[in-house]
């Protein structure tokens, strides 16, 4: 049995074209399954779970920002990955731990531990889950890229993103409807328990898909990689420096407001889980429609143009969030979500490709991991700054018009995002 399992996790340079196609399809199925688990432990679901056990707005924002902080571990994981013959075993093992931690969060309210302990347990489980996710993120993405031809990468990422969103949106609609039914019956704790049980089955499918994916042999390294070298190489590489600066600007701007979208919809606008999910579906449909178009445009014309256009569009959408109120959300929120969805359809594939394209093949994992570490570090403190602003800012007025503190966070974030889009013009096409 041990030998059979060992064979499953071995990498090979003798993978057939059919096995490559099957592995790419399994990565898409993995994404469809895993996003169900991530969806019910993030966004409005996470906000509702945190409020249910007694966390306030600022504390919920801090918990929502923890995944960004966990990204700082990636510089250490790059050393582990680049000094290994294959990355599949460690990726699957850590992915399993990550999913289990997220699932356990859904059962915390059932334990009736009291507000402080419950909030602490959720924060610890959420941190552990995203620690594992951050640790394997770059290695898993490098594994994915090794299965796709360069000239087809944009189309494949667009297809993967679209399929994942379809599955995520459909699943979230069902799960949110279940949770709302229990919420309105004053049994929200039971509702979280029910969706937790359903997600256990989804987790089994997810890990099975990951286990069946084949892995090509990695590039062999003459010298072992250490932490000092993993930090030094991308910093001294002039071609990669503009990539680092761009991602740092992007991280500061986007993470300043990122923890507050679901909080604003759930608490400030008083929307239901189902309605929030429907609005997220609007964004998903727009993103699905746009993802393939962005991917084809990137492959045929310019990745740089896709980066600039999609990020600039997101900045405009953030300004729209800043104008959102209870009075206008019925007609304004669908528009804002649609624009956001179209923008994210380009951003995800452009930023994903950008990090890997400018890194040398033999040290691709360490370059991307260092970039993700720096992005996570500044992004977390940007989220903390946003949470501090929300906690302290009172009676804000623009042109004598009162503005909610979270609305102001959205507007400030928008200007930063537009600035990072303009900076992306310095990055040369590759």
C-alpha positions in Angstrom: 0.0 0.0 0.0 2.8 2.4 0.9 4.6 1.7 -2.4 1.4 2.4 -4.3 0.9 5.7 -2.5 4.5 6.6 -3.1 4.1 6.0 -6.8 1.1 8.3 -6.9 3.2 11.2 -5.6 6.2 10.7 -7.9 7.0 13.2 -10.6 7.8 11.9 -14.1 9.2 13.1 -17.5 7.2 10.4 -19.3 3.7 11.9 -19.1 1.5 11.2 -22.2 -0.5 13.9 -23.9 -3.7 12.2 -22.7 -2.4 12.4 -19.1 -1.6 16.1 -19.5 -5.1 16.7 -20.7 -6.6 14.7 -17.8 -4.4 16.5 -15.3 -5.4 20.0 -16.6 -9.1 18.9 -16.4 -8.6 17.6 -12.8 -7.1 21.0 -11.8 -10.3 22.6 -13.0 -12.4 20.1 -11.1 -10.2 20.8 -8.0 -10.9 24.5 -8.4 -14.6 23.9 -8.7 -14.7 21.8 -5.5 -12.3 23.9 -3.4 -14.0 27.2 -4.1 -17.2 25.9 -2.5 -15.3 25.5 0.8 -13.6 28.8 0.4 -16.8 30.6 -0.4 -18.6 29.5 2.8 -15.6 30.5 4.9 -15.0 34.0 3.5 -16.9 37.1 2.5 -20.5 37.4 3.8 -20.3 33.9 5.3 -17.2 34.7 7.3 -18.7 38.0 8.4 -21.9 36.3 9.5 -20.0 33.6 11.3 -17.8 36.1 13.1 -20.8 38.3 14.1 -22.7 35.1 15.3 -20.0 34.3 17.9 -19.6 38.0 19.0 -17.0 39.7 16.9 -17.5 43.4 16.0 -16.9 45.2 12.7 -13.2 46.1 13.2 -12.4 42.7 14.6 -14.2 40.9 11.8 -12.2 43.1 9.3 -8.9 42.0 11.0 -9.9 38.3 10.8 -10.8 38.8 7.1 -7.3 40.2 6.5 -5.5 37.3 8.1 -5.0 35.4 4.7 -3.0 38.4 3.5 -0.7 38.2 6.5 -0.2 34.4 6.0 1.2 35.1 2.5 4.4 36.1 4.2 5.3 32.5 4.8 5.8 31.9 1.0 9.5 33.0 1.1 10.2 30.0 3.4 8.0 27.6 1.4 10.0 28.5 -1.7 13.1 27.0 -0.1 11.3 23.8 0.7 9.8 23.5 -2.8 13.0 24.3 -4.8 15.1 21.8 -2.8 12.6 19.0 -3.4 12.4 16.7 -6.4 8.7 17.1 -6.6 6.0 19.3 -5.0 2.9 17.1 -5.3 3.0 15.3 -2.0 3.5 18.4 0.2 0.9 20.3 -1.8 -1.8 17.6 -1.3 -1.0 17.1 2.4 -1.1 20.9 3.2 -4.2 21.3 1.0 -6.0 18.6 3.1 -5.1 20.4 6.4 -6.2 23.7 5.0 -9.6 22.4 4.0 -10.1 20.6 7.3 -9.4 23.8 9.3 -11.9 25.8 7.2 -14.5 23.1 7.7 -14.0 23.1 11.5 -14.7 26.8 11.6 -18.3 26.2 10.6 -18.9 24.0 13.7 -17.4 26.5 16.2 -20.8 28.2 17.1 -22.2 24.7 17.9 -19.6 24.3 20.7 -21.0 27.3 22.6 -17.5 28.3 23.9 -18.4 31.9 24.7 -17.7 35.0 22.6 -14.0 35.5 23.3 -13.0 31.9 23.0 -15.1 31.3 19.9 -13.7 34.4 18.1 -10.2 33.2 19.1 -10.8 29.7 17.8 -12.1 31.0 14.5 -9.2 33.3 14.1 -6.7 30.5 14.9 -8.4 28.0 12.5 -8.6 30.7 9.8 -5.0 31.6 10.3 -3.8 27.9 10.2 -5.9 27.2 7.0 -4.5 30.2 5.2 -1.0 29.5 6.5 -1.2 26.1 4.8 -2.8 27.7 1.7 0.0 30.3 1.4 2.7 27.7 2.0 1.6 25.7 -1.0 0.3 28.5 -3.2 3.3 29.2 -5.4 4.3 25.5 -5.6 0.7 24.5 -6.7 0.6 27.3 -9.3 4.0 26.3 -10.6 2.7 22.7 -10.8 -0.3 23.9 -12.8 1.8 26.0 -15.2 4.1 23.0 -15.9 1.1 21.2 -17.4 0.1 24.0 -19.8 1.9 25.2 -23.0 2.9 28.8 -22.8 1.0 29.9 -25.9 -2.2 28.4 -24.5 -1.9 29.6 -20.9 -4.2 32.7 -21.3 -7.0 30.6 -22.7 -6.6 27.8 -20.2 -6.6 30.2 -17.2 -9.6 32.0 -18.6 -11.4 28.6 -19.0 -10.4 27.5 -15.5 -11.5 30.8 -14.0 -14.8 30.6 -15.7 -15.6 27.0 -14.8 -14.6 27.6 -11.2 -16.8 30.6 -11.0 -19.8 28.8 -12.4 -19.4 26.0 -9.8 -18.7 28.5 -7.0 -21.7 30.7 -7.8 -24.1 27.8 -8.2 -23.0 26.2 -5.0 -23.0 29.5 -3.0 -26.5 30.2 -4.1 -27.7 26.9 -2.8 -25.7 27.1 0.5 -26.7 30.8 1.1 -30.4 29.9 0.6 -30.0 27.1 3.2 -28.3 29.4 5.6 -30.9 32.2 5.2 -33.7 29.7 5.9 -32.1 28.8 9.2 -31.1 32.5 9.9 -34.7 33.7 9.5 -35.9 30.8 11.7 -33.4 32.0 14.4 -31.4 28.8 14.0 -28.3 30.2 12.2 -25.9 28.0 14.3 -27.7 24.9 12.9 -27.5 26.4 9.4 -23.7 26.6 9.6 -23.6 23.1 10.9 -25.6 21.8 7.9 -23.5 23.5 5.3 -20.4 22.3 7.1 -21.6 18.7 6.7 -22.3 19.2 3.0 -18.8 20.6 2.5 -17.2 17.6 4.0 -18.3 15.6 0.9 -17.0 18.4 -1.3 -13.7 18.2 0.4 -13.4 14.5 -0.4 -13.9 15.2 -4.1 -11.4 18.1 -4.0 -8.5 16.1 -2.4 -9.2 13.1 -4.7 -8.8 15.3 -7.8 -5.5 16.8 -6.5 -4.1 13.3 -5.8 -4.9 12.1 -9.3 -3.1 15.0 -11.1 0.3 14.0 -12.6 3.4 16.1 -12.0 6.2 16.7 -14.5 9.8 16.6 -13.2 11.0 19.9 -11.8 14.1 21.8 -13.1 17.2 20.5 -11.2 19.2 23.0 -9.2 23.0 22.8 -9.0 23.2 24.5 -5.6 20.7 24.2 -2.8 18.5 27.3 -2.2 18.6 29.0 1.2 16.6 31.9 2.6 19.3 34.6 2.0 19.6 33.6 -1.6 15.8 33.4 -2.0 15.6 37.0 -0.9 18.6 38.3 -2.6 17.9 37.0 -6.1 14.7 38.9 -6.9 15.8 42.1 -5.2 19.0 42.3 -7.3 17.2 41.3 -10.5 16.6 44.6 -12.3 14.0 43.0 -14.7 11.9 41.8 -11.7 12.1 45.0 -9.7 9.3 46.8 -11.5 7.2 43.7 -10.9 7.8 43.9 -7.2 7.0 47.7 -7.0 3.8 47.2 -9.0 2.6 44.4 -6.8 3.4 46.3 -3.6 1.4 49.3 -4.8 -1.4 47.0 -5.9 -1.4 45.2 -2.5 -1.5 48.4 -0.5 -4.3 49.9 -2.5 -6.6 46.8 -2.8 -6.1 45.4 0.7 -7.0 48.8 2.3 -10.7 48.1 1.5 -10.8 44.3 0.9 -12.1 43.2 4.3 -15.1 45.5 4.2 -17.2 44.7 1.2 -19.2 41.8 2.7 -19.3 43.6 6.1 -20.8 46.7 4.4 -23.4 44.6 2.5 -24.4 42.5 5.5 -24.4 45.1 8.3 -24.6 48.6 6.8 -26.9 47.8 3.9 -28.8 45.0 5.8 -28.8 42.6 2.9 -29.5 38.8 3.3 -26.9 36.1 2.6 -29.0 35.0 -0.5 -29.2 38.6 -1.9 -25.5 39.1 -1.4 -24.8 35.8 -3.1 -27.0 36.9 -6.0 -25.0 40.1 -6.3 -21.8 38.1 -6.2 -23.3 35.9 -9.0 -23.8 39.1 -11.1 -20.1 39.7 -10.6 -19.3 36.1 -11.4 -21.3 36.0 -14.6 -19.6 39.2 -15.8 -16.2 37.8 -14.8 -17.0 34.5 -16.6 -18.0 36.4 -19.8 -14.9 38.6 -19.6 -12.3 36.0 -18.5 -12.1 34.2 -21.8 -12.1 37.5 -23.7 -9.3 38.9 -21.5 -7.3 35.6 -21.9 -7.6 35.6 -25.7 -6.7 39.3 -25.9 -3.6 38.7 -23.7 -2.5 35.8 -25.9 -3.2 37.6 -29.2 -2.3 41.2 -28.3 -0.8 42.3 -25.0 -0.7 41.1 -21.4 0.4 44.6 -20.4 -2.8 46.1 -21.9 -5.0 43.6 -20.1 -3.2 44.5 -16.8 -3.7 48.2 -17.3 -7.3 48.1 -18.5 -8.6 45.6 -16.0 -7.0 47.2 -12.9 -8.1 50.7 -14.0 -11.6 49.4 -14.4 -11.5 47.9 -10.9 -10.5 51.4 -9.5 -13.7 52.8 -11.2 -15.7 50.1 -9.6 -14.3 50.9 -6.1 -15.4 54.5 -6.6 -18.9 53.0 -7.3 -18.7 51.2 -4.0 -18.0 54.5 -2.3 -21.3 55.9 -3.7 -23.4 52.9 -2.5 -26.1 53.6 0.1 -29.3 51.9 1.3 -31.3 54.2 -0.9 -29.6 53.4 -4.2 -28.2 49.8 -3.6 -31.2 48.2 -5.4 -30.2 49.5 -8.8 -26.5 50.6 -8.2 -25.1 47.5 -6.6 -25.7 45.2 -9.7 -23.9 47.8 -11.9 -20.9 48.0 -9.5 -20.7 44.2 -9.2 -20.8 43.7 -12.9 -18.0 46.2 -13.5 -16.0 44.6 -10.7 -16.6 41.2 -12.2 -15.4 42.2 -15.7 -12.3 43.8 -14.1 -11.4 40.7 -12.0 -11.7 38.6 -15.1 -8.6 40.3 -16.5 -6.8 41.0 -13.2 -6.6 37.3 -12.1 -5.1 35.9 -15.2 -2.8 39.0 -15.9 -1.3 39.2 -12.4 -1.0 35.4 -12.2 0.9 35.3 -15.5 3.0 38.4 -14.8 4.7 37.0 -11.6 5.7 33.8 -13.4 6.7 35.2 -16.8 9.3 37.6 -15.5 11.0 35.0 -13.1 13.8 32.8 -14.5 12.6 29.2 -14.9 15.2 27.6 -12.6 14.1 29.8 -9.7 10.6 30.6 -10.6 9.1 29.4 -7.3 11.5 31.4 -5.1 10.9 34.6 -7.2 7.1 34.4 -7.1 7.2 33.3 -3.4 9.3 36.4 -2.5 6.9 38.6 -4.4 3.9 37.0 -2.6 5.6 37.4 0.8 6.2 41.1 0.3 2.7 41.6 -1.0 1.2 39.7 2.0 3.3 41.7 4.5 2.3 45.2 3.2 -1.2 44.0 2.3 -2.0 42.9 5.9 -0.8 46.2 7.3 -2.8 48.0 4.7 -5.9 46.1 5.9 -5.0 47.0 9.5 -4.7 50.6 8.5 -8.2 50.3 6.8 -9.6 48.7 10.0 -8.1 51.5 12.1 -9.6 54.1 9.8 -13.0 52.5 10.1 -12.7 52.4 13.9 -11.5 56.0 14.4 -13.0 58.0 11.5 -16.3 59.7 12.5 -18.5 62.4 10.9 -16.7 62.5 7.5 -18.1 65.0 5.1 -17.2 65.7 1.4 -18.6 68.9 0.0 -20.8 69.1 3.1 -22.2 65.6 2.2 -22.0 63.1 5.0 -19.9 60.0 4.0 -19.9 56.6 5.9 -16.4 55.7 7.1 -16.4 52.4 5.1 -17.5 54.3 2.0 -14.5 56.6 2.5 -12.2 53.5 2.7 -13.6 52.4 -0.7 -12.9 55.8 -2.3 -9.3 56.0 -0.9 -8.6 52.5 -2.1 -9.9 53.3 -5.6 -7.4 56.1 -6.1 -4.6 53.8 -5.0 -5.7 51.1 -7.4 -5.8 53.6 -10.3 -2.3 54.7 -9.4 -1.0 51.1 -9.5 -2.7 50.6 -12.9 -0.8 53.6 -14.2 2.5 52.3 -12.8 1.9 49.0 -14.6 2.8 50.9 -17.9 6.4 50.8 -16.8 6.5 47.0 -17.1 7.8 45.8 -20.4 5.9 43.2 -22.4 7.4 39.7 -22.2 
